[in-house]
């Protein structure tokens, strides 16, 4: 069944009787431990948006204490892993579409497909994929656990063959906003990647603010179409929006780079970050945060009207994206190892942007790390102007030589 966002606990329970009665659990599960469990409600989403709505309802206060299970192929034998007694079972098997890419080098597979679906489809093209050795095993579960395939000695774990998960849609939606030649001046948007080393878990979020009192502006429709765990859209004030709780005292690391708008580059940066950081877990753990923010040319056009600035940016440079690369961690004994890992990882993602031909020289000073040279990134003429001003008002260089902190002109 499809679950509407307006469903209440009562409606959910009423619909469940019809769904559960017609649901053949015995043939849908590998083990009796799973098939003998009887959920109060079975949800069969037919789109990623349905999944998002179901999870949102089940994790909000509308259904306090309601537990749920997620079923793909249903091949794990342990009871309660893919079915639930008295709760809600989300059955993903209707999401089983398989589509080969135009260049026939990759295939898009629904999260509820089993490997027989994939193999049968690819046979028609005389192709195969590294997947489950038992065709009734679910695609989603196998890949989440790693996945041993007949091809594994040649290509590695089945999960190593994953090009991207649907989070890539967020990068496309973000880039659609950031790259627009008619960038909406009421838009303020940031897309962030968060990686917790202890849990080895990534999360992806977007902060989309519209500075007109419009709850769901069309410009954000692409972002809102991407399935999400939660959406806290509301009309509020800047004062309320900015009133965040203070961050507890932790060790921090900052760095930044700027690159031309490109969802492909964002995806490559993510893949590089994942490869670099996945197995790095220092004492006390570390949380890495990567925030992408548009730098549209329309924003740069305002400088001329107010006499200009020294940042060295011109509207003719076109739209671009600023990346804030940061880390925070509690254990100071891990400082050196995190600094080294941070430098190596930052160098790797900078190389990605350079290789893609989209790296820009600008380094936003407020996000820059101490090893960077944001003032030099403004360009020779701006740097020369700043040096002249320094010599005029600080002829003996007090703030260049006596104040060790900050970025220097010399």
Number of C-alpha atoms within 10 A of each C-alpha: 17 14 21 12 13 8 15 13 13 10 11 18 17 13 17 18 14 13 17 17 12 8 12 10 18 13 11 17 21 18 16 14 15 24 21 15 18 19 21 20 25 30 22 21 22 18 14 18 16 19 22 21 21 22 18 18 22 19 16 13 10 13 14 11 11 15 15 23 17 20 24 26 26 28 21 20 15 14 16 17 16 24 28 25 18 14 19 24 24 24 24 25 21 16 19 21 15 18 15 15 10 8 7 11 8 14 17 17 20 21 23 25 24 27 25 18 19 24 19 14 17 18 11 9 10 8 12 14 17 22 28 22 14 12 16 16 21 27 26 21 22 23 19 10 11 14 20 18 19 14 16 14 9 9 12 16 20 23 17 13 14 13 12 13 10 11 15 17 18 23 20 18 20 26 22 19 23 29 21 14 13 11 19 14 11 12 18 15 18 20 20 17 17 17 21 19 19 16 11 14 11 15 11 15 17 17 13 17 20 18 14 10 11 11 13 13 14 10 17 19 11 15 21 19 14 16 21 18 15 14 13 6 12 11 15 11 10 10 8 8 10 8 8 8 6 6 6 7 9 11 14 16 20 19 23 23 24 23 24 23 25 21 20 14 22 24 19 17 20 17 14 18 19 15 12 17 17 17 11 16 18 16 15 13 17 22 20 20 20 21 19 23 20 26 20 24 22 17 14 20 15 14 15 11 7 8 7 14 12 14 20 18 19 16 15 10 12 17 21 22 25 22 23 21 22 21 22 18 20 17 14 12 11 17 17 10 14 22 14 11 15 21 15 12 20 21 11 16 21 18 15 18 21 14 11 15 12 18 20 17 16 21 23 21 19 11 19 20 20 14 10 17 17 23 21 21 19 19 16 12 12 17 19 13 12 15 15 13 12 17 12 11 9 13 11 11 15 10 15 16 11 8 11 9 10 10 18 15 14 9
